[in-house]
Amino acid sequence: MRDNYDFSKATRNPYAKHLKKQVTLRLDHDTLDYFKALAAQNGVPYQTLINLYLRDCATSGKKLVFR
């Protein structure tokens, strides 16, 4: 590795702002603990795991049933 890198001619990724969007979610303690434990078992960050789960729900068209 070099001691210094020259980024003076670097350009920003024009698609980076479309990749992820920061949001605030209010989750129950039990729900958050569940995803944190599951993430620890699988060696991934819990926010990534929640994103993967929500993406799976969205792409498969899962509907929540209220009773």
A tleap script that builds the chain and sets N, CA, C and O, in Angstrom:
source leaprc.protein.ff14SB
mol = sequence {
  NMET ARG ASP ASN TYR ASP PHE SER LYS ALA
  THR ARG ASN PRO TYR ALA LYS HIE LEU LYS
  LYS GLN VAL THR LEU ARG LEU ASP HIE ASP
  THR LEU ASP TYR PHE LYS ALA LEU ALA ALA
  GLN ASN GLY VAL PRO TYR GLN THR LEU ILE
  ASN LEU TYR LEU ARG ASP CYS ALA THR SER
  GLY LYS LYS LEU VAL PHE CARG
}
set mol.1.N position { 0.830 -1.183 0.000 }
set mol.1.CA position { 0.000 0.000 0.000 }
set mol.1.C position { 0.873 1.245 0.000 }
set mol.1.O position { 1.993 1.245 0.512 }
set mol.2.N position { 0.343 2.282 -0.576 }
set mol.2.CA position { 1.049 3.547 -0.597 }
set mol.2.C position { 0.840 4.292 0.715 }
set mol.2.O position { -0.127 4.055 1.440 }
set mol.3.N position { 1.767 5.195 1.001 }
set mol.3.CA position { 1.604 6.044 2.179 }
set mol.3.C position { 0.541 7.109 1.931 }
set mol.3.O position { -0.196 7.477 2.846 }
set mol.4.N position { 0.460 7.602 0.702 }
set mol.4.CA position { -0.487 8.659 0.337 }
set mol.4.C position { -1.158 8.314 -0.986 }
set mol.4.O position { -0.556 7.687 -1.857 }
set mol.5.N position { -2.388 8.723 -1.121 }
set mol.5.CA position { -3.121 8.551 -2.369 }
set mol.5.C position { -3.598 9.917 -2.847 }
set mol.5.O position { -3.950 10.779 -2.042 }
set mol.6.N position { -3.605 10.104 -4.156 }
set mol.6.CA position { -4.021 11.375 -4.742 }
set mol.6.C position { -5.452 11.247 -5.267 }
set mol.6.O position { -5.686 10.587 -6.279 }
set mol.7.N position { -6.403 11.872 -4.583 }
set mol.7.CA position { -7.800 11.850 -4.994 }
set mol.7.C position { -8.223 13.170 -5.621 }
set mol.7.O position { -9.419 13.440 -5.737 }
set mol.8.N position { -7.270 13.994 -6.026 }
set mol.8.CA position { -7.599 15.316 -6.558 }
set mol.8.C position { -8.376 15.235 -7.875 }
set mol.8.O position { -9.132 16.153 -8.192 }
set mol.9.N position { -8.209 14.176 -8.633 }
set mol.9.CA position { -8.914 14.029 -9.906 }
set mol.9.C position { -10.076 13.029 -9.810 }
set mol.9.O position { -10.657 12.650 -10.827 }
set mol.10.N position { -10.402 12.618 -8.620 }
set mol.10.CA position { -11.488 11.657 -8.425 }
set mol.10.C position { -12.845 12.328 -8.620 }
set mol.10.O position { -13.000 13.525 -8.380 }
set mol.11.N position { -13.807 11.551 -9.052 }
set mol.11.CA position { -15.173 12.053 -9.204 }
set mol.11.C position { -16.107 11.221 -8.332 }
set mol.11.O position { -15.854 10.043 -8.081 }
set mol.12.N position { -17.179 11.842 -7.878 }
set mol.12.CA position { -18.152 11.130 -7.056 }
set mol.12.C position { -18.965 10.174 -7.918 }
set mol.12.O position { -19.183 10.420 -9.104 }
set mol.13.N position { -19.404 9.099 -7.316 }
set mol.13.CA position { -20.272 8.152 -7.992 }
set mol.13.C position { -21.644 8.799 -8.164 }
set mol.13.O position { -22.292 9.114 -7.166 }
set mol.14.N position { -22.108 9.008 -9.399 }
set mol.14.CA position { -23.397 9.685 -9.593 }
set mol.14.C position { -24.584 8.831 -9.161 }
set mol.14.O position { -25.685 9.356 -8.995 }
set mol.15.N position { -24.390 7.552 -8.977 }
set mol.15.CA position { -25.481 6.654 -8.602 }
set mol.15.C position { -25.537 6.378 -7.106 }
set mol.15.O position { -26.474 5.733 -6.636 }
set mol.16.N position { -24.561 6.850 -6.357 }
set mol.16.CA position { -24.463 6.533 -4.932 }
set mol.16.C position { -25.677 7.007 -4.156 }
set mol.16.O position { -26.131 6.306 -3.252 }
set mol.17.N position { -26.216 8.170 -4.478 }
set mol.17.CA position { -27.352 8.676 -3.723 }
set mol.17.C position { -28.625 7.872 -3.981 }
set mol.17.O position { -29.590 7.983 -3.225 }
set mol.18.N position { -28.635 7.070 -5.034 }
set mol.18.CA position { -29.807 6.257 -5.353 }
set mol.18.C position { -29.721 4.853 -4.752 }
set mol.18.O position { -30.689 4.095 -4.811 }
set mol.19.N position { -28.589 4.509 -4.184 }
set mol.19.CA position { -28.409 3.160 -3.662 }
set mol.19.C position { -29.137 2.941 -2.347 }
set mol.19.O position { -29.844 1.944 -2.194 }
set mol.20.N position { -28.982 3.829 -1.418 }
set mol.20.CA position { -29.602 3.708 -0.093 }
set mol.20.C position { -30.125 5.060 0.334 }
set mol.20.O position { -29.610 6.101 -0.074 }
set mol.21.N position { -31.158 5.030 1.163 }
set mol.21.CA position { -31.700 6.260 1.715 }
set mol.21.C position { -31.810 6.079 3.225 }
set mol.21.O position { -32.342 5.078 3.705 }
set mol.22.N position { -31.310 7.040 3.952 }
set mol.22.CA position { -31.349 6.971 5.405 }
set mol.22.C position { -32.736 7.356 5.892 }
set mol.22.O position { -33.270 8.399 5.515 }
set mol.23.N position { -33.318 6.501 6.736 }
set mol.23.CA position { -34.622 6.760 7.345 }
set mol.23.C position { -34.551 6.438 8.827 }
set mol.23.O position { -33.624 5.770 9.288 }
set mol.24.N position { -35.528 6.914 9.559 }
set mol.24.CA position { -35.628 6.603 10.975 }
set mol.24.C position { -36.847 5.721 11.186 }
set mol.24.O position { -37.950 6.065 10.762 }
set mol.25.N position { -36.650 4.595 11.834 }
set mol.25.CA position { -37.740 3.680 12.148 }
set mol.25.C position { -37.835 3.516 13.653 }
set mol.25.O position { -36.819 3.450 14.346 }
set mol.26.N position { -39.035 3.451 14.146 }
set mol.26.CA position { -39.241 3.154 15.558 }
set mol.26.C position { -39.656 1.693 15.658 }
set mol.26.O position { -40.726 1.307 15.187 }
set mol.27.N position { -38.799 0.887 16.276 }
set mol.27.CA position { -39.038 -0.544 16.402 }
set mol.27.C position { -39.177 -0.923 17.866 }
set mol.27.O position { -38.556 -0.315 18.737 }
set mol.28.N position { -40.002 -1.937 18.132 }
set mol.28.CA position { -40.121 -2.465 19.488 }
set mol.28.C position { -38.787 -3.064 19.916 }
set mol.28.O position { -38.008 -3.527 19.082 }
set mol.29.N position { -38.534 -3.051 21.210 }
set mol.29.CA position { -37.289 -3.632 21.725 }
set mol.29.C position { -37.179 -5.101 21.347 }
set mol.29.O position { -36.105 -5.565 20.964 }
set mol.30.N position { -38.282 -5.837 21.453 }
set mol.30.CA position { -38.258 -7.266 21.137 }
set mol.30.C position { -37.917 -7.509 19.668 }
set mol.30.O position { -37.161 -8.424 19.342 }
set mol.31.N position { -38.473 -6.691 18.794 }
set mol.31.CA position { -38.210 -6.830 17.359 }
set mol.31.C position { -36.747 -6.546 17.061 }
set mol.31.O position { -36.105 -7.292 16.322 }
set mol.32.N position { -36.226 -5.486 17.624 }
set mol.32.CA position { -34.836 -5.128 17.396 }
set mol.32.C position { -33.893 -6.185 17.970 }
set mol.32.O position { -32.899 -6.538 17.334 }
set mol.33.N position { -34.195 -6.688 19.156 }
set mol.33.CA position { -33.381 -7.745 19.763 }
set mol.33.C position { -33.375 -9.000 18.901 }
set mol.33.O position { -32.348 -9.666 18.768 }
set mol.34.N position { -34.531 -9.319 18.313 }
set mol.34.CA position { -34.636 -10.493 17.437 }
set mol.34.C position { -33.697 -10.352 16.235 }
set mol.34.O position { -32.926 -11.263 15.932 }
set mol.35.N position { -33.770 -9.204 15.554 }
set mol.35.CA position { -32.943 -9.006 14.370 }
set mol.35.C position { -31.462 -8.890 14.722 }
set mol.35.O position { -30.611 -9.330 13.948 }
set mol.36.N position { -31.143 -8.310 15.867 }
set mol.36.CA position { -29.738 -8.231 16.280 }
set mol.36.C position { -29.175 -9.616 16.569 }
set mol.36.O position { -28.042 -9.917 16.194 }
set mol.37.N position { -29.962 -10.463 17.237 }
set mol.37.CA position { -29.512 -11.827 17.535 }
set mol.37.C position { -29.351 -12.633 16.253 }
set mol.37.O position { -28.367 -13.355 16.089 }
set mol.38.N position { -30.313 -12.512 15.349 }
set mol.38.CA position { -30.247 -13.229 14.076 }
set mol.38.C position { -29.059 -12.751 13.245 }
set mol.38.O position { -28.391 -13.550 12.588 }
set mol.39.N position { -28.803 -11.463 13.279 }
set mol.39.CA position { -27.666 -10.905 12.544 }
set mol.39.C position { -26.347 -11.413 13.126 }
set mol.39.O position { -25.419 -11.732 12.382 }
set mol.40.N position { -26.266 -11.486 14.443 }
set mol.40.CA position { -25.040 -11.980 15.082 }
set mol.40.C position { -24.783 -13.438 14.710 }
set mol.40.O position { -23.636 -13.832 14.500 }
set mol.41.N position { -25.843 -14.238 14.628 }
set mol.41.CA position { -25.700 -15.650 14.243 }
set mol.41.C position { -25.177 -15.796 12.824 }
set mol.41.O position { -24.425 -16.722 12.520 }
set mol.42.N position { -25.582 -14.875 11.958 }
set mol.42.CA position { -25.221 -14.971 10.548 }
set mol.42.C position { -24.029 -14.103 10.164 }
set mol.42.O position { -23.565 -14.154 9.025 }
set mol.43.N position { -23.535 -13.311 11.104 }
set mol.43.CA position { -22.354 -12.499 10.851 }
set mol.43.C position { -22.588 -11.328 9.907 }
set mol.43.O position { -21.696 -10.953 9.145 }
set mol.44.N position { -23.786 -10.749 9.955 }
set mol.44.CA position { -24.093 -9.571 9.141 }
set mol.44.C position { -24.610 -8.467 10.051 }
set mol.44.O position { -25.118 -8.762 11.132 }
set mol.45.N position { -24.499 -7.215 9.653 }
set mol.45.CA position { -25.073 -6.139 10.459 }
set mol.45.C position { -26.599 -6.255 10.512 }
set mol.45.O position { -27.231 -6.652 9.533 }
set mol.46.N position { -27.180 -5.909 11.648 }
set mol.46.CA position { -28.620 -6.079 11.803 }
set mol.46.C position { -29.408 -5.180 10.857 }
set mol.46.O position { -30.500 -5.552 10.428 }
set mol.47.N position { -28.880 -4.007 10.525 }
set mol.47.CA position { -29.578 -3.126 9.592 }
set mol.47.C position { -29.621 -3.739 8.193 }
set mol.47.O position { -30.610 -3.588 7.476 }
set mol.48.N position { -28.556 -4.425 7.811 }
set mol.48.CA position { -28.529 -5.125 6.536 }
set mol.48.C position { -29.551 -6.245 6.527 }
set mol.48.O position { -30.240 -6.452 5.529 }
set mol.49.N position { -29.652 -6.965 7.627 }
set mol.49.CA position { -30.610 -8.063 7.731 }
set mol.49.C position { -32.047 -7.554 7.633 }
set mol.49.O position { -32.870 -8.153 6.941 }
set mol.50.N position { -32.349 -6.464 8.316 }
set mol.50.CA position { -33.688 -5.881 8.241 }
set mol.50.C position { -33.975 -5.433 6.816 }
set mol.50.O position { -35.079 -5.646 6.314 }
set mol.51.N position { -32.995 -4.815 6.155 }
set mol.51.CA position { -33.174 -4.377 4.768 }
set mol.51.C position { -33.433 -5.567 3.850 }
set mol.51.O position { -34.309 -5.504 2.987 }
set mol.52.N position { -32.680 -6.649 4.029 }
set mol.52.CA position { -32.888 -7.846 3.204 }
set mol.52.C position { -34.282 -8.431 3.409 }
set mol.52.O position { -34.933 -8.850 2.452 }
set mol.53.N position { -34.734 -8.456 4.658 }
set mol.53.CA position { -36.059 -8.995 4.953 }
set mol.53.C position { -37.147 -8.137 4.321 }
set mol.53.O position { -38.074 -8.659 3.703 }
set mol.54.N position { -37.034 -6.824 4.476 }
set mol.54.CA position { -38.036 -5.925 3.909 }
set mol.54.C position { -38.023 -5.971 2.379 }
set mol.54.O position { -39.076 -5.913 1.744 }
set mol.55.N position { -36.833 -6.075 1.794 }
set mol.55.CA position { -36.742 -6.191 0.337 }
set mol.55.C position { -37.410 -7.470 -0.145 }
set mol.55.O position { -38.109 -7.464 -1.159 }
set mol.56.N position { -37.197 -8.576 0.584 }
set mol.56.CA position { -37.832 -9.844 0.229 }
set mol.56.C position { -39.355 -9.718 0.293 }
set mol.56.O position { -40.059 -10.213 -0.588 }
set mol.57.N position { -39.856 -9.063 1.323 }
set mol.57.CA position { -41.307 -8.850 1.442 }
set mol.57.C position { -41.828 -8.020 0.272 }
set mol.57.O position { -42.877 -8.328 -0.294 }
set mol.58.N position { -41.099 -6.975 -0.087 }
set mol.58.CA position { -41.538 -6.086 -1.165 }
set mol.58.C position { -41.501 -6.774 -2.525 }
set mol.58.O position { -42.433 -6.617 -3.314 }
set mol.59.N position { -40.453 -7.529 -2.815 }
set mol.59.CA position { -40.332 -8.165 -4.122 }
set mol.59.C position { -41.279 -9.339 -4.278 }
set mol.59.O position { -41.737 -9.617 -5.385 }
set mol.60.N position { -41.580 -10.031 -3.190 }
set mol.60.CA position { -42.497 -11.180 -3.291 }
set mol.60.C position { -43.958 -10.749 -3.127 }
set mol.60.O position { -44.864 -11.563 -3.310 }
set mol.61.N position { -44.193 -9.494 -2.789 }
set mol.61.CA position { -45.558 -8.990 -2.682 }
set mol.61.C position { -46.294 -9.488 -1.453 }
set mol.61.O position { -47.518 -9.611 -1.472 }
set mol.62.N position { -45.562 -9.776 -0.381 }
set mol.62.CA position { -46.206 -10.242 0.845 }
set mol.62.C position { -47.134 -9.178 1.394 }
set mol.62.O position { -46.803 -7.993 1.412 }
set mol.63.N position { -48.290 -9.614 1.838 }
set mol.63.CA position { -49.274 -8.706 2.436 }
set mol.63.C position { -49.462 -9.075 3.897 }
set mol.63.O position { -49.494 -10.254 4.249 }
set mol.64.N position { -49.584 -8.079 4.731 }
set mol.64.CA position { -49.812 -8.282 6.154 }
set mol.64.C position { -51.309 -8.466 6.365 }
set mol.64.O position { -52.119 -7.701 5.843 }
set mol.65.N position { -51.665 -9.488 7.136 }
set mol.65.CA position { -53.071 -9.765 7.407 }
set mol.65.C position { -53.412 -9.255 8.794 }
set mol.65.O position { -52.860 -9.719 9.792 }
set mol.66.N position { -54.330 -8.293 8.851 }
set mol.66.CA position { -54.787 -7.747 10.132 }
set mol.66.C position { -56.037 -8.494 10.551 }
set mol.66.O position { -56.969 -8.672 9.766 }
set mol.67.N position { -56.042 -8.924 11.794 }
set mol.67.CA position { -57.221 -9.648 12.300 }
set mol.67.C position { -57.797 -8.940 13.477 }
set mol.67.O position { -58.792 -9.392 14.044 }
savepdb mol mol.pdb
quit
